[in-house]
Amino acid sequence: MFSRAQQLRSLGQSVWLDYIHRRELRSGVFLAQVRDQGVSGVTSNPTIFEQAIGKGQDYDASIEQHIARGLKGPALFEALAVEDVQSACDLLKPVYDGTDGLDGRVSIEVSPGRAHDAPGTIDEARRLHREVARPNVMVKVPATAEGLPAVTTLTAEGVCVNVTLIFSLERYGQVMDAFLAGLERRAAANQPLHPIVSVASFFVSRVDTKVDKAIEQRLQALPAGSPERAELERSRGKAAVANAQLAYARFGEVFGSSRFAKLRDKGARVQRPLWASTSTKNPAYPDTIYVDELIGPDTVNTMPPQTLAAYNEHGRLEVTITRGLDDARALFRGLPQRGVPIDELIAQLEEEGVKSFAKSYDTLIATLEEKRAQMSGKGR
């Protein structure tokens, strides 16, 4: 019997795993997730690698080997990350082949320090693409203002990009435009468009965390029993799904446009929205809310292992992403009128996300330096 995540494919949604760990790649755990639990891709980021490499001894043998080659700091981390991504790419190659390259993808991210450096992002993305040297690798580029021209350039060059850290509808529109500009540049150079597979990683749960906090602060200023207070209370836990639903509507408009039709006629594929940050942060909300409410064609949901397990146990299995769109629009109109500037709050999440990944990256580099010192016989 197929798992719920496997059955999502019939509804047009792919399930990727927002997690990577060398032990599970080598032990068969990851292959079992692909075979039995519906996993058809992998996403990684500095926080995921910090948790994998910085804890335990699974990477120590490889760290020692790279230290002997003289690697340290960012170069040492990159070597470890590339090894894991290569392994995951190899394990997912049958999925890649079986889906004509749509799935079976593994993402590796440029370092957070490049988030506001377009030339640096382009150079690092090119290098990571060369070093992984697998047809199913994707390079993650943050959707900052500086990241957008990198998306266009890399797409034009044939690098498959996972555009990450998208929170706002305005930025999402710019991401789709940058992708289409890359396809247009590639088409003008008579390069094939069909091999280009891209996703736009739209972060979900953090939106509720941010907006709910602002709602709670506003509630403290309102009298009990007032109609405005009741309306705000009903708005808790609604912003993240509404934001994603509105994003999906934008996706439909852009990739249903005459601009994309010209590219589609030349073999181009849509840039699928990828729902990221789909674990539930607030225990008062259902543990599969950011999967159940965001199911629809031409989408990806990347889930951490615990969310994947919960969804396969009791998740919904029906198209939901287009339901309640009018309610989503009403929420975005109503919250600012009630003192919750939702667009402004969501816009703040981009820089907060960059800083969060940068912190994880710095912590990981420091941990690797400690390991290097110990393995080199220093610091004892």
C-alpha positions as CSV (number, residue, x, y, z in Angstrom):
1,M,0.0,0.0,0.0
2,F,1.3,3.4,-0.9
3,S,2.0,6.0,1.8
4,R,0.1,9.2,1.9
5,A,3.2,11.1,0.7
6,Q,3.5,8.7,-2.2
7,Q,-0.1,9.3,-3.1
8,L,0.5,13.1,-3.1
9,R,2.1,12.6,-6.5
10,S,-1.3,11.9,-8.0
11,L,-2.4,15.3,-6.9
12,G,0.7,17.0,-8.5
13,Q,2.7,17.5,-5.4
14,S,6.2,16.2,-4.7
15,V,7.6,15.5,-1.3
16,W,11.2,16.3,-0.5
17,L,13.1,15.8,2.7
18,D,14.3,18.8,4.5
19,Y,17.2,16.9,6.2
20,I,20.4,15.3,5.3
21,H,22.8,13.1,7.4
22,R,25.7,10.9,6.4
23,R,24.7,8.1,8.7
24,E,21.3,7.8,7.2
25,L,22.6,8.1,3.7
26,R,24.9,5.1,4.3
27,S,22.8,3.0,6.5
28,G,19.8,2.6,4.2
29,V,17.5,4.7,6.2
30,F,17.3,7.4,3.5
31,L,16.7,4.8,0.7
32,A,13.8,3.4,2.8
33,Q,12.3,6.9,3.0
34,V,12.5,7.1,-0.8
35,R,11.1,3.6,-1.3
36,D,8.4,3.6,1.4
37,Q,7.7,7.1,2.6
38,G,7.4,9.1,-0.6
39,V,10.6,11.1,-0.5
40,S,11.7,12.3,-4.0
41,G,14.2,15.0,-3.2
42,V,16.4,16.6,-0.6
43,T,16.9,20.2,0.6
44,S,19.8,21.2,2.9
45,N,20.8,24.5,4.5
46,P,23.5,25.7,7.0
47,T,21.2,24.8,10.0
48,I,20.7,21.3,8.8
49,F,24.4,20.7,8.2
50,E,25.2,22.3,11.6
51,Q,23.0,19.7,13.3
52,A,24.4,16.8,11.2
53,I,28.1,17.6,11.3
54,G,28.4,19.4,14.6
55,K,26.9,16.6,16.7
56,G,28.3,13.1,17.1
57,Q,31.2,11.4,15.3
58,D,29.7,10.4,12.0
59,Y,31.8,12.9,10.1
60,D,35.1,12.6,12.1
61,A,36.9,10.1,9.7
62,S,36.2,12.4,6.7
63,I,37.1,15.5,8.7
64,E,40.5,13.9,9.5
65,Q,41.1,13.1,5.8
66,H,40.3,16.6,4.7
67,I,42.5,18.1,7.5
68,A,45.4,16.0,6.2
69,R,44.8,17.7,2.8
70,G,45.2,21.1,4.6
71,L,41.5,22.1,4.5
72,K,40.0,24.2,7.3
73,G,37.1,26.6,8.0
74,P,34.7,27.1,5.1
75,A,36.7,24.9,2.8
76,L,36.5,22.0,5.2
77,F,32.7,22.4,5.6
78,E,32.2,22.7,1.9
79,A,34.1,19.4,1.3
80,L,31.9,17.6,3.8
81,A,28.7,19.1,2.4
82,V,29.6,18.3,-1.2
83,E,30.2,14.6,-0.2
84,D,26.8,14.3,1.4
85,V,25.1,16.0,-1.5
86,Q,26.9,13.8,-4.0
87,S,25.8,10.7,-2.1
88,A,22.2,11.8,-2.0
89,C,22.2,12.7,-5.7
90,D,23.5,9.2,-6.5
91,L,20.8,7.6,-4.4
92,L,18.1,9.7,-6.0
93,K,19.4,9.3,-9.6
94,P,16.7,6.6,-10.4
95,V,14.0,9.1,-9.3
96,Y,15.6,11.8,-11.4
97,D,15.6,9.5,-14.4
98,G,12.1,8.3,-13.8
99,T,10.6,11.8,-13.6
100,D,12.5,13.3,-16.5
101,G,14.6,15.4,-14.1
102,L,11.7,17.0,-12.3
103,D,12.4,15.3,-9.0
104,G,15.3,13.3,-7.6
105,R,16.9,16.7,-6.8
106,V,19.3,17.6,-4.0
107,S,19.9,21.2,-3.0
108,I,23.2,22.7,-1.7
109,E,23.2,26.3,-0.5
110,V,25.7,29.1,-1.1
111,S,27.1,30.4,2.1
112,P,24.9,33.0,4.0
113,G,27.7,35.5,3.8
114,R,27.0,35.8,0.1
115,A,23.4,36.8,0.6
116,H,24.0,40.5,-0.3
117,D,26.8,39.9,-2.8
118,A,25.5,39.1,-6.3
119,P,28.9,38.4,-8.0
120,G,30.0,36.3,-5.0
121,T,26.8,34.3,-5.1
122,I,27.2,33.6,-8.8
123,D,30.9,32.5,-8.4
124,E,30.1,30.3,-5.5
125,A,27.1,28.7,-7.1
126,R,29.1,27.9,-10.2
127,R,31.8,26.3,-8.1
128,L,29.4,24.3,-6.0
129,H,27.7,23.1,-9.2
130,R,31.1,22.0,-10.7
131,E,32.2,20.4,-7.5
132,V,29.1,18.3,-6.9
133,A,29.2,17.4,-10.6
134,R,25.8,15.6,-10.6
135,P,23.0,16.3,-13.1
136,N,20.4,16.3,-10.3
137,V,22.1,18.9,-8.0
138,M,20.3,22.3,-7.4
139,V,22.1,25.3,-6.0
140,K,20.2,27.3,-3.4
141,V,20.4,31.1,-3.8
142,P,18.7,33.4,-1.3
143,A,15.9,35.6,-2.6
144,T,17.5,38.9,-1.5
145,A,17.6,41.9,-3.8
146,E,21.2,40.9,-4.6
147,G,20.3,37.3,-5.2
148,L,17.8,38.0,-7.9
149,P,20.3,38.9,-10.7
150,A,22.2,35.8,-9.6
151,V,19.1,33.7,-10.3
152,T,18.8,35.2,-13.8
153,T,22.5,34.6,-14.6
154,L,22.7,31.1,-13.3
155,T,19.4,30.1,-15.0
156,A,20.7,31.4,-18.3
157,E,23.9,29.4,-17.8
158,G,22.0,26.2,-17.2
159,V,22.4,25.9,-13.4
160,C,19.3,24.6,-11.8
161,V,18.4,27.0,-8.9
162,N,16.4,26.6,-5.7
163,V,15.6,30.2,-4.8
164,T,15.3,30.2,-1.0
165,L,14.2,32.4,1.9
166,I,11.1,33.7,0.1
167,F,8.5,35.2,2.5
168,S,6.7,38.1,0.9
169,L,4.4,38.2,-2.1
170,E,6.3,41.1,-3.6
171,R,9.6,39.3,-3.4
172,Y,8.1,36.2,-4.8
173,G,6.9,38.1,-7.9
174,Q,10.5,39.4,-8.4
175,V,11.8,35.8,-8.1
176,M,9.5,34.5,-10.8
177,D,10.5,37.5,-13.0
178,A,14.2,36.8,-12.4
179,F,13.7,33.1,-13.4
180,L,11.8,34.0,-16.6
181,A,14.5,36.5,-17.5
182,G,17.1,33.8,-17.2
183,L,15.0,31.5,-19.5
184,E,14.6,34.3,-22.0
185,R,18.3,34.9,-22.0
186,R,18.9,31.2,-22.5
187,A,16.4,31.0,-25.3
188,A,18.0,34.0,-27.1
189,A,21.3,32.1,-27.0
190,N,19.6,29.0,-28.6
191,Q,20.2,26.9,-25.5
192,P,17.7,24.2,-24.5
193,L,15.1,25.1,-21.9
194,H,13.7,21.7,-20.9
195,P,16.7,20.7,-18.7
196,I,16.2,23.7,-16.5
197,V,14.3,22.8,-13.3
198,S,13.8,25.4,-10.6
199,V,11.9,25.8,-7.4
200,A,10.9,28.9,-5.4
201,S,11.2,28.0,-1.7
202,F,8.4,29.9,0.0
203,F,8.8,29.7,3.8
204,V,5.6,29.1,5.7
205,S,5.6,28.4,9.5
206,R,7.8,31.4,10.4
207,V,5.1,33.7,9.1
208,D,2.6,32.5,11.7
209,T,5.3,32.8,14.4
210,K,5.9,36.4,13.5
211,V,2.3,37.5,12.8
212,D,0.8,35.7,15.8
213,K,3.2,37.5,18.1
214,A,2.0,40.8,16.7
215,I,-1.6,39.8,17.1
216,E,-1.0,38.9,20.7
217,Q,0.6,42.3,21.4
218,R,-2.4,44.0,19.7
219,L,-4.9,41.9,21.7
220,Q,-3.4,43.2,25.0
221,A,-4.6,46.7,24.0
222,L,-8.2,45.7,23.2
223,P,-11.0,45.3,25.7
224,A,-12.4,41.9,26.4
225,G,-15.5,41.1,24.4
226,S,-15.0,43.7,21.7
227,P,-15.8,42.7,18.1
228,E,-12.3,43.7,17.0
229,R,-10.7,41.5,19.7
230,A,-12.8,38.5,18.6
231,E,-11.9,39.0,15.0
232,L,-8.2,39.2,15.8
233,E,-8.4,36.1,17.9
234,R,-9.9,34.2,15.0
235,S,-6.9,35.4,12.9
236,R,-4.3,33.6,14.8
237,G,-2.6,30.8,12.9
238,K,-4.1,31.9,9.6
239,A,-1.4,34.2,8.1
240,A,1.1,31.5,6.9
241,V,-1.4,29.4,4.9
242,A,-3.0,32.5,3.6
243,N,0.3,33.9,2.4
244,A,1.1,30.7,0.6
245,Q,-2.3,30.5,-1.0
246,L,-1.9,34.0,-2.3
247,A,1.6,33.1,-3.6
248,Y,0.1,30.1,-5.4
249,A,-2.4,32.3,-7.0
250,R,0.4,34.5,-8.2
251,F,2.2,31.5,-9.5
252,G,-0.8,30.6,-11.6
253,E,-1.0,34.1,-13.1
254,V,2.6,34.3,-14.0
255,F,3.0,30.8,-15.5
256,G,-0.4,31.1,-17.2
257,S,0.8,34.3,-18.9
258,S,1.6,34.8,-22.6
259,R,5.2,35.6,-21.5
260,F,5.7,32.1,-20.2
261,A,3.6,30.5,-23.0
262,K,6.4,31.6,-25.5
263,L,9.0,29.9,-23.3
264,R,6.8,26.8,-22.7
265,D,6.6,26.4,-26.5
266,K,10.4,26.1,-26.5
267,G,10.4,23.4,-23.8
268,A,10.4,25.5,-20.6
269,R,9.0,24.1,-17.4
270,V,7.3,26.1,-14.6
271,Q,9.3,27.1,-11.5
272,R,7.4,25.2,-8.9
273,P,6.6,26.7,-5.6
274,L,8.3,24.8,-2.8
275,W,6.7,25.0,0.7
276,A,9.6,25.2,3.2
277,S,9.6,25.6,6.9
278,T,6.6,23.3,7.2
279,S,7.1,21.9,10.7
280,T,4.6,23.2,13.2
281,K,6.2,25.6,15.7
282,N,3.1,26.2,17.8
283,P,2.0,23.0,19.6
284,A,-1.5,24.4,19.6
285,Y,-1.7,23.9,15.8
286,P,-2.0,20.5,14.1
287,D,1.3,19.0,13.4
288,T,0.6,18.6,9.7
289,I,-1.2,21.9,9.1
290,Y,1.5,23.2,6.7
291,V,1.2,20.1,4.6
292,D,-2.6,19.5,4.8
293,E,-3.5,23.1,3.7
294,L,-1.0,23.5,0.9
295,I,-1.6,20.5,-1.4
296,G,-1.9,21.3,-5.1
297,P,-0.5,20.7,-8.6
298,D,3.0,21.8,-9.6
299,T,4.1,22.2,-6.0
300,V,6.8,20.7,-3.7
301,N,6.6,20.3,0.1
302,T,9.9,19.8,1.8
303,M,9.4,18.3,5.2
304,P,11.7,17.5,8.1
305,P,11.5,13.8,9.2
306,Q,9.1,14.3,12.0
307,T,6.6,16.1,9.8
308,L,6.9,13.5,7.1
309,A,6.2,10.8,9.6
310,A,3.2,12.6,11.0
311,Y,1.8,13.3,7.6
312,N,2.1,9.7,6.5
313,E,0.3,8.7,9.7
314,H,-2.7,11.0,9.6
315,G,-2.4,13.7,7.0
316,R,-5.1,14.8,4.5
317,L,-5.0,13.7,0.9
318,E,-6.9,16.2,-1.2
319,V,-6.2,19.4,-3.1
320,T,-6.5,22.3,-0.7
321,I,-4.2,25.1,-1.8
322,T,-7.0,26.9,-3.8
323,R,-9.6,26.7,-1.1
324,G,-10.4,29.8,0.9
325,L,-8.6,32.2,-1.4
326,D,-11.1,35.0,-0.8
327,D,-10.6,34.5,3.0
328,A,-6.8,34.8,2.5
329,R,-7.3,38.1,0.7
330,A,-9.7,39.3,3.4
331,L,-7.1,38.5,6.1
332,F,-4.4,40.5,4.4
333,R,-6.8,43.4,4.0
334,G,-8.2,43.2,7.6
335,L,-5.1,42.7,9.7
336,P,-3.5,46.1,8.9
337,Q,-6.9,47.8,9.6
338,R,-6.8,46.2,13.1
339,G,-3.2,47.3,13.8
340,V,-1.2,44.3,12.6
341,P,1.0,45.4,9.6
342,I,1.2,41.9,8.1
343,D,3.1,42.9,4.9
344,E,5.7,44.8,6.9
345,L,6.1,41.9,9.4
346,I,6.6,39.4,6.6
347,A,9.1,41.5,4.8
348,Q,11.2,41.5,8.0
349,L,11.5,37.8,7.9
350,E,13.9,37.8,4.9
351,E,16.7,39.5,6.8
352,E,16.0,37.5,9.9
353,G,16.2,34.3,7.9
354,V,19.6,35.3,6.4
355,K,20.9,36.1,9.9
356,S,19.6,32.8,11.3
357,F,21.4,30.8,8.6
358,A,24.5,32.9,9.1
359,K,24.5,32.2,12.8
360,S,24.2,28.4,12.1
361,Y,27.0,28.6,9.6
362,D,29.3,30.5,12.0
363,T,28.6,28.0,14.7
364,L,29.3,25.1,12.4
365,I,32.6,26.6,11.3
366,A,33.6,27.2,14.9
367,T,32.8,23.6,15.7
368,L,34.8,22.3,12.8
369,E,37.8,24.4,13.9
370,E,37.5,22.9,17.4
371,K,37.5,19.4,15.9
372,R,40.4,20.3,13.6
373,A,42.4,21.5,16.6
374,Q,41.7,18.4,18.6
375,M,42.5,16.1,15.7
376,S,45.7,18.0,14.9
377,G,46.9,17.4,18.5
378,K,46.3,20.9,19.5
379,G,44.1,22.4,22.2
380,R,44.6,19.4,24.5
